[in-house]
Amino acid sequence: MATRPVISIIDDDPSVREATRCLVRSLGYQAQAFSSAEEYLQSDHVEGSSCLITDLHMPGMSGADLQDRLIAEGRQIPMIFMTAYYEERIRDQVMDAGAFGFLRKPFDDESLIACLDKALNGAAPKQ
């Protein structure tokens, strides 16, 4: 039996983090949730993450900073961003760096599912 993909979720808002974790689990994936980018980086799940769903704006390291760090370390983890504070410049930056999605909170389940499908099935990131 194939191992189910592990989706890591990072958001400083506990309600968003838990709702996203529940949605991901309902789709049949394993889900790990973290309250910060730093907590994720210190975990044992960096190596095993099939996809990373992260908030953009968080105390400490931002989602964009996390993306920069993972790229600098040579880690090719597909990333999906979510934010309540849309900034086109930041959206363009993370998408140009290879993100598979940029969702405005609140977003519908179908939008996240579409991004997950692209990220996990090796589709090219949207430019």
N, C-alpha and C positions, 0 to 999 in steps of 0.2 A: 504494500500500500504506500502510495506517495505521501510524503510529508506535506501537511497543509502549510501554505505560505504564512509567514509571521508578519503582521502589520504592526508597526510601532507608531503610537499616537502621542504627540507632545502638545499639550495645551495647559496654560496656567489656570484656566477656568475649569473647576472640577465638573460642573454640569455638562459643558461641551465635551470634555475629555471622556466622561462616562457615556454620554449619548453616542459619541463616535465609536467608542469601544464596543458598545452593544450592537450597533449597526454592523460593524465589521465582523463581529462574532456571528451575527445572524446570517451572514453571507457564507459562512463555513470556514472562515479564516481564523487563525490564532491571532489574538490581539494583546499587545502589551501597551500599557499607558504610563506616561511620565508627565510630571508637572513642570519640567523645565528641560531645556536642551542640555544643561549641565548634568542633570540626573540621568538622562538618556546616555550621554557620553561615558558616564561612570558605570553604566550597567554592563551586563554580559550580553546584551541584545544587539549591540551595534553590528557584530559579525553576522548574526543570524536574521537580520531584518530583510524581508523581501521587498518592503516598501515602507516609506516614512510619510506620515501625514502630520504636518506641523503647523501650529499657529505662527503667524509672522511676527506679531508684536508681543513680546514677553519680557518680564523683568530679567535682567542679566543678558544672556546671549539670545539674540533674535533668531528667527527661523532662517533668515537670509545669511546671517553669520554662521549658523550651523551648516548650511549648504556650502558656504565657502570653505569651512574647515574640513568637511568630509571630502570635498573635491581636492583640496590641498593634500590630504592624506591618501589620495588615490582610491577612495571608496566610491563605488558606482551604485549607490542605493537610489532607486527611483523615489522622487519626492513629489508630494502634493502639498500645496500651501493653502491655508485658510486664514481669513482676516476679517475683522469688523471695520478696519480702517483702510479702505482702498487707496492705493497710491499707484498711478500708472507707471511711474518711473521704477518703483520697486518691483511691480508685476513684470515689467519688461526685463529687468535685471535677472530675476530668478528663472523666468521662462527661457531667456537666452542662455542661462547656465545649465539648462536641461530639465527643468521641472515638468511634470506631466499634468499639472493642473494648478489653477489659482482660483479659489472659490471665495466669494464674498459671503460672510455670515449675515443672516442665516441662509443656508443653502439647502436645497432639497436633496433627499437621499439619492435620487437618480443621477444628479450631477457628480456626487462623490463616487457612486458605483461606476459611472462611465470613466472617470479618471483612474480608478483602481484597475479596471479592465485594461486600459491602455498601458498602465505602468507594469502590470504583471504579465501581460502578453507580449511585451517587447516592442510595442509600437513606438515609432519615433516620437519624441516629445513635440508638442505643438510649438511652433515658432511665432 
